[in-house]
Amino acid sequence: MKFSFLPAEVKFYDHFENASANLLNGARLLQNLLDNFENVEEQVAQITEIEHQGDFIVHEVTNLLPRTLITPIDHEDIQRLVSAVDDALDAIQAVAVRLTIYQISDVRKPAKRLAHLILESAQELDAAIHALRDKRQYPKIKERIVQINTLENNGDRVLQDGLSALVSSAVHRDDIFEFIRWKEIYELLEATTDRIEDAGDVLQRVIIANA
């Protein structure tokens, strides 16, 4: 079995950065989809392609790890981090697919707000991961992780308010299908902020272990 040494360290950081940049692209596409609800099938297809690229990055890391003797951080943390980022991207795709399954024609404001929170969270995570190579940037990474947590908390509040409005609307209009489909979409959107927070938590453990 052949082992790679110093070049592998660069490769792992490259994979982290590619994964977070890919997530950011997916978040931008989702936000654009919900803000400008046109050419829906085409935009959903673009998000699905981004998700496939994320899976490829995970496979690259999974294949590289057994062939690498020296890694910049713990083997398990490498796998956890790249998988956590991919989980967030999977969540974005799940939202996009539900929009087509439920034949959404007009996007509600809470969904748009949650999409913006997802984008802001992805931006923070991407910046944090791109700073991971330099230990002098660890304090800045911690600040971005705190911001990701704040954005996730904001997402909880948007979800709560959105669900309350749905309940009130369903009671008055007796439209249970509208309630069911938007409840699921809101919850999937909020779950995406959870997944990005999970990736931030993994990143937090990495910088603590390597400080």
C-alpha positions, 0 to 999 in steps of 0.5 A, spaced: 500 500 500 502 506 498 502 512 503 502 520 501 505 524 506 505 532 506 501 533 499 496 529 503 495 535 508 494 540 502 489 535 499 485 534 505 484 542 506 482 542 499 477 537 500 474 541 506 474 548 502 471 545 496 465 541 500 464 548 504 464 552 497 459 547 494 455 547 500 455 555 499 453 554 492 447 550 494 445 555 499 445 561 494 441 556 489 436 555 494 435 562 496 435 564 489 429 559 488 425 561 493 426 569 492 425 568 484 420 562 484 421 561 476 424 555 472 423 551 478 425 544 475 431 547 472 433 550 479 432 544 482 436 540 477 442 545 479 441 544 486 441 536 485 447 536 481 451 540 486 449 535 491 452 530 487 458 534 487 458 534 494 457 526 495 463 526 490 467 530 495 466 525 501 468 519 496 474 522 495 476 523 502 473 516 504 478 513 499 484 518 501 484 517 508 486 509 508 492 511 504 494 517 508 499 516 514 500 523 516 493 527 516 493 534 519 487 533 524 485 526 526 482 521 521 475 521 524 475 528 525 476 529 517 471 524 516 466 527 521 467 534 518 466 533 511 460 528 512 457 534 516 458 539 511 455 534 506 449 532 510 447 540 510 447 540 502 443 533 503 438 537 507 438 543 502 436 538 496 431 535 500 427 542 501 428 543 493 425 536 491 419 537 496 417 544 493 416 540 486 413 534 490 408 539 493 407 543 487 408 549 490 406 555 486 407 561 491 413 561 496 411 564 503 415 569 507 417 564 512 420 560 507 424 566 504 427 568 511 429 561 512 433 560 506 436 567 507 438 564 514 441 558 511 445 562 506 448 566 511 450 560 515 453 557 509 457 563 508 460 563 515 461 556 515 465 557 508 469 562 511 471 558 517 473 552 514 477 556 509 481 559 515 482 552 518 489 552 515 492 557 519 492 556 527 492 564 528 485 564 525 482 560 530 479 565 534 476 568 528 473 561 526 470 561 533 467 567 532 464 565 526 461 558 529 458 563 535 454 566 529 452 560 526 449 558 532 445 565 533 443 564 526 440 557 527 437 560 533 433 565 529 431 559 524 428 556 530 424 563 531 422 563 524 419 556 524 415 557 530 412 564 528 411 560 521 408 554 524 403 559 528 401 562 522 399 556 519 395 553 524 391 560 524 390 560 517 388 552 517 383 553 522 380 559 519 380 556 512 380 549 513 385 547 508 389 541 511 393 540 505 396 547 505 398 546 512 401 539 511 406 541 505 408 548 508 409 545 515 414 540 512 417 545 508 418 549 514 421 544 518 426 541 512 428 549 512 430 549 519 433 542 519 438 545 514 440 550 519 441 545 524 445 541 520 450 547 518 450 548 526 452 541 526 458 542 522 460 548 526 460 544 532 465 539 529 469 544 526 469 547 534 472 540 536 477 540 531 480 547 533 480 545 540 483 539 539 489 542 535 490 549 538 
